[in-house]
Amino acid sequence: MTSNVFNIQKFCVNDGPGIRTTVFIKGCPLNCLWCHNPESKSMKSELLFREDKCTRCGRCVPACPLGLHTVTAEGHTFDREKCVACGKCAEACFADALEIAGKKTSVEEALKEVMKDEAFYKNSGGGMTLSGGEPMLSFDFTLELLKQGKEKGLNICMETCGFADSEKYKAVAPYVDIFLWDYKLTSPELHKKYTGVDNGLILKNLFMLDSMGAKTVLRCPIIPTVNDTEEHFEGIAETANKLKNILEINVEPYHPLGKGKSEQLGKDYALADLTFPEKETVQEWIDKIASKTAVTVKKA
């Protein structure tokens, strides 16, 4: 059983308690305008090109079996539409200007990599976190990885947007210690405008899992001009107040790192004019939410 994994990141300290290894799975049913991992949206492998690292050595030209690369004194171009992301050009590139995002990975391969740092998990209370993209879009792979991870005694977190069939969440719930649950926008209409789907199913699944005793952390990306509103801050607090098993609320301030990755994928980035919010602004967001709930609110 395999899935397209685009990163297995070690020593993560913001993806659940303790030191963790996070498995990032490609593919997402949402299309958030501020996505900081645009390479996670498609389930297919993709080629990233970092023009600033390209030395124009030309090694990629003969390496590409489809002859899609052209390197001249003026620069380096290639035909993205015909690219099948075979990775031959990236293997030939010594400057790290070309990289394939996404590799078919088996459950056993992913878990073997995760278990290399088992000692760190035991000493820190950490474990494995599944993220993406959206792990539930690769349900069979995710369920099997969760099961085998639990057999190894791992503490497991799963970051999810919440948009998947409710029965699938019931199936994974016994193997997940903490759900890191995205709460993006309060208004169903605005949620659909900025992510492509409304939040009805997302909230249904959240409260269903809470009724089953599942522990959750609300992870709230705050995007200036999009959801930095009193209505949304109140919505976060009200939702948290209704949950019996919530652990905390994480405020995730907007960052523009998705812009560079979008450019590397040859795609436009919708919020290119936004930048990092000031620390004082982020603290104001936290204080506004905290004033309406007894649940701990902190910066992710």
PLY file of the C-alpha trace (Angstrom):
ply
format ascii 1.0
element vertex 300
property float x
property float y
property float z
element edge 299
property int vertex1
property int vertex2
end_header
0.00 0.00 0.00
1.48 3.32 -1.08
0.72 7.02 -1.17
2.46 10.05 -2.60
4.49 11.51 0.27
6.25 14.84 -0.29
8.19 15.07 2.96
9.02 13.14 6.11
10.22 15.89 8.38
12.15 15.11 11.53
12.45 16.97 14.85
9.14 18.79 14.51
8.10 20.60 17.68
4.96 22.38 16.47
2.95 19.39 15.23
1.85 18.00 18.57
3.51 17.31 21.94
7.21 16.55 22.22
9.63 15.84 19.39
7.85 14.37 16.39
8.34 13.15 12.86
5.71 14.50 10.48
4.66 12.57 7.38
3.33 14.97 4.73
0.95 13.30 2.27
0.11 14.92 -1.08
-3.42 15.82 -2.09
-6.01 18.14 -0.53
-9.76 18.58 -1.17
-9.52 22.28 -0.25
-7.92 25.10 -2.22
-7.03 27.70 0.41
-5.80 30.93 -1.13
-3.10 31.31 1.56
-1.81 27.71 1.42
1.82 27.61 2.61
2.35 24.15 1.11
1.05 24.58 -2.46
3.01 21.49 -3.48
0.62 19.52 -1.26
-2.56 20.34 -3.18
-2.22 17.89 -6.08
-2.02 14.17 -5.45
0.44 13.89 -8.32
4.19 14.42 -8.13
5.33 17.85 -9.34
8.59 19.47 -10.39
9.76 22.56 -8.50
12.24 24.91 -10.19
14.29 27.36 -8.11
15.52 29.83 -10.68
17.80 31.61 -8.19
19.80 28.40 -7.69
20.10 27.49 -11.37
23.71 27.75 -12.65
22.63 27.11 -16.27
25.02 24.18 -16.45
22.70 22.35 -18.82
22.92 18.94 -17.14
19.12 18.72 -17.06
18.82 18.98 -20.86
20.11 15.51 -21.80
18.73 14.01 -18.56
15.09 14.75 -19.46
13.72 11.82 -21.51
11.11 14.10 -23.09
13.55 16.90 -23.97
11.54 19.53 -22.11
14.43 21.68 -20.81
16.09 24.50 -22.71
19.13 26.29 -21.27
20.64 29.34 -22.99
22.61 32.39 -21.97
19.27 34.12 -21.39
18.03 31.54 -18.92
16.46 28.16 -18.25
12.97 27.22 -19.41
11.03 23.97 -19.57
7.60 22.79 -20.69
5.63 22.23 -17.49
2.50 21.03 -19.27
4.29 18.00 -20.72
6.36 17.24 -17.62
5.56 13.85 -16.06
7.70 14.50 -12.96
9.92 11.50 -13.57
12.71 13.17 -11.58
15.57 12.50 -14.01
16.39 16.19 -14.34
16.37 16.68 -10.57
18.78 13.77 -10.16
21.16 15.42 -12.63
20.94 18.87 -11.01
23.81 19.34 -8.56
22.73 22.90 -7.68
19.41 21.84 -6.08
17.53 24.03 -8.54
15.18 21.19 -9.49
13.26 19.04 -7.04
10.43 16.54 -7.26
7.65 17.06 -4.73
6.08 13.69 -4.09
7.39 10.15 -3.97
5.38 6.95 -3.96
6.01 5.60 -0.47
4.78 2.44 1.17
3.41 2.30 4.70
6.41 0.21 5.71
8.90 2.70 4.21
7.25 5.65 5.93
7.07 3.90 9.29
10.67 2.71 9.05
11.78 6.31 8.62
9.60 7.47 11.49
10.92 4.79 13.85
14.54 5.87 13.35
13.93 8.55 15.98
12.00 6.40 18.43
14.34 7.30 21.30
13.52 10.99 20.94
9.79 10.29 21.14
10.14 8.33 24.36
12.23 11.00 26.04
10.04 13.93 24.98
6.52 12.51 24.87
6.50 12.89 21.10
5.68 10.56 18.24
4.36 10.62 14.68
2.14 13.26 13.08
0.31 12.84 9.78
-0.19 16.00 7.76
-0.45 17.16 4.17
-2.23 18.09 2.10
-4.97 16.10 3.73
-4.18 12.61 5.06
-7.81 11.52 4.76
-7.66 11.92 0.98
-5.32 8.90 1.01
-7.57 7.08 3.45
-6.40 3.47 3.00
-2.74 4.44 3.33
-3.46 6.69 6.30
-5.51 4.09 8.16
-2.86 1.41 7.70
-0.06 3.77 8.74
-2.03 4.70 11.86
-2.64 1.06 12.74
0.97 0.04 12.28
2.15 3.12 14.14
-0.03 2.20 17.11
1.34 -1.34 17.02
4.77 0.25 17.48
3.50 2.14 20.51
3.64 5.59 18.89
1.79 8.63 20.12
-0.03 9.82 16.99
-1.41 13.19 15.94
-3.18 13.93 12.70
-3.54 17.36 11.16
-6.72 17.54 9.15
-8.99 20.03 7.43
-11.98 17.93 8.53
-13.42 17.56 5.04
-13.91 13.82 4.54
-16.61 11.20 4.95
-17.70 10.91 8.57
-17.39 7.13 8.57
-13.72 7.46 7.68
-13.11 9.66 10.71
-14.84 7.06 12.88
-12.45 4.46 11.45
-9.25 6.40 12.22
-10.35 7.79 15.59
-9.16 4.80 17.71
-5.60 5.27 16.43
-5.27 9.06 16.79
-4.28 10.53 20.15
-4.84 14.15 19.12
-6.56 15.65 16.09
-5.00 18.95 15.01
-8.17 20.36 13.51
-8.10 23.29 11.09
-10.65 25.99 11.82
-10.24 28.38 8.91
-13.33 30.58 8.70
-16.54 30.83 10.72
-18.86 31.95 7.93
-19.89 29.06 5.63
-20.06 31.47 2.69
-16.59 32.91 3.30
-15.21 29.44 3.95
-16.38 28.38 0.51
-15.09 31.59 -1.07
-11.56 31.21 0.26
-11.17 27.41 0.41
-13.55 26.05 -2.21
-15.90 24.27 0.23
-18.20 25.38 3.04
-17.57 24.26 6.62
-20.74 22.26 7.27
-19.18 18.79 6.99
-16.02 19.98 8.76
-17.95 21.09 11.84
-20.15 17.99 11.77
-17.07 15.77 11.89
-15.44 17.87 14.60
-18.39 17.59 16.97
-18.93 13.92 16.10
-15.36 13.06 17.12
-15.69 15.17 20.26
-18.79 13.20 21.24
-16.69 10.03 20.80
-14.10 11.38 23.26
-11.47 12.36 20.71
-9.01 15.02 21.84
-8.57 18.00 19.56
-6.53 21.14 19.13
-8.16 23.86 17.05
-5.57 25.22 14.64
-6.63 28.62 13.38
-4.75 30.30 10.52
-5.36 34.03 10.77
-5.03 35.80 7.43
-5.08 39.61 7.35
-7.94 40.99 5.21
-9.51 37.50 5.07
-10.48 36.32 8.57
-8.92 38.73 11.09
-12.39 39.83 12.18
-14.27 40.05 15.46
-16.89 37.66 14.05
-14.28 35.00 13.35
-12.50 35.41 16.69
-15.84 35.01 18.43
-16.62 31.99 16.24
-13.36 30.30 17.24
-14.10 30.83 20.93
-17.73 29.70 20.67
-16.73 26.54 18.83
-14.06 25.76 21.43
-16.55 26.34 24.24
-18.84 23.67 22.80
-16.12 21.01 22.69
-15.76 18.78 25.75
-12.35 17.33 24.86
-10.50 20.29 23.35
-6.93 20.74 24.61
-6.10 24.22 23.30
-6.47 26.73 20.50
-3.47 27.42 18.28
-3.32 30.73 16.42
-1.30 30.35 13.21
-0.29 33.80 11.91
-0.16 34.18 8.15
3.22 33.83 6.52
3.99 34.35 2.81
6.24 31.30 2.37
3.71 29.75 0.00
4.45 32.50 -2.50
7.96 31.23 -3.24
6.80 27.64 -3.58
4.00 28.70 -5.92
6.53 30.44 -8.12
8.67 27.30 -8.12
5.62 25.37 -9.35
4.92 27.97 -12.02
1.67 29.02 -10.37
0.22 32.36 -9.30
-0.17 33.15 -5.60
-3.41 34.98 -4.81
-2.23 36.80 -1.66
1.16 37.91 -2.92
0.80 41.41 -1.41
0.43 40.18 2.18
3.38 39.83 4.52
4.14 38.71 8.08
1.88 40.37 10.68
3.52 42.28 13.51
4.02 40.48 16.84
1.76 43.00 18.54
-1.00 42.25 16.03
-0.72 38.51 16.63
-0.94 39.06 20.39
-4.07 41.14 19.87
-5.64 38.23 17.98
-4.75 35.83 20.78
-6.11 38.19 23.46
-9.40 38.71 21.62
-10.03 34.97 21.35
-8.85 34.30 24.92
-11.23 36.92 26.28
-14.18 34.78 25.13
-13.09 31.31 26.27
-11.45 29.46 29.13
-9.57 27.24 26.67
-5.84 27.98 26.43
-5.02 30.13 23.39
-1.46 30.39 22.13
0.60 31.01 19.02
1.37 27.81 17.13
0 1
1 2
2 3
3 4
4 5
5 6
6 7
7 8
8 9
9 10
10 11
11 12
12 13
13 14
14 15
15 16
16 17
17 18
18 19
19 20
20 21
21 22
22 23
23 24
24 25
25 26
26 27
27 28
28 29
29 30
30 31
31 32
32 33
33 34
34 35
35 36
36 37
37 38
38 39
39 40
40 41
41 42
42 43
43 44
44 45
45 46
46 47
47 48
48 49
49 50
50 51
51 52
52 53
53 54
54 55
55 56
56 57
57 58
58 59
59 60
60 61
61 62
62 63
63 64
64 65
65 66
66 67
67 68
68 69
69 70
70 71
71 72
72 73
73 74
74 75
75 76
76 77
77 78
78 79
79 80
80 81
81 82
82 83
83 84
84 85
85 86
86 87
87 88
88 89
89 90
90 91
91 92
92 93
93 94
94 95
95 96
96 97
97 98
98 99
99 100
100 101
101 102
102 103
103 104
104 105
105 106
106 107
107 108
108 109
109 110
110 111
111 112
112 113
113 114
114 115
115 116
116 117
117 118
118 119
119 120
120 121
121 122
122 123
123 124
124 125
125 126
126 127
127 128
128 129
129 130
130 131
131 132
132 133
133 134
134 135
135 136
136 137
137 138
138 139
139 140
140 141
141 142
142 143
143 144
144 145
145 146
146 147
147 148
148 149
149 150
150 151
151 152
152 153
153 154
154 155
155 156
156 157
157 158
158 159
159 160
160 161
161 162
162 163
163 164
164 165
165 166
166 167
167 168
168 169
169 170
170 171
171 172
172 173
173 174
174 175
175 176
176 177
177 178
178 179
179 180
180 181
181 182
182 183
183 184
184 185
185 186
186 187
187 188
188 189
189 190
190 191
191 192
192 193
193 194
194 195
195 196
196 197
197 198
198 199
199 200
200 201
201 202
202 203
203 204
204 205
205 206
206 207
207 208
208 209
209 210
210 211
211 212
212 213
213 214
214 215
215 216
216 217
217 218
218 219
219 220
220 221
221 222
222 223
223 224
224 225
225 226
226 227
227 228
228 229
229 230
230 231
231 232
232 233
233 234
234 235
235 236
236 237
237 238
238 239
239 240
240 241
241 242
242 243
243 244
244 245
245 246
246 247
247 248
248 249
249 250
250 251
251 252
252 253
253 254
254 255
255 256
256 257
257 258
258 259
259 260
260 261
261 262
262 263
263 264
264 265
265 266
266 267
267 268
268 269
269 270
270 271
271 272
272 273
273 274
274 275
275 276
276 277
277 278
278 279
279 280
280 281
281 282
282 283
283 284
284 285
285 286
286 287
287 288
288 289
289 290
290 291
291 292
292 293
293 294
294 295
295 296
296 297
297 298
298 299
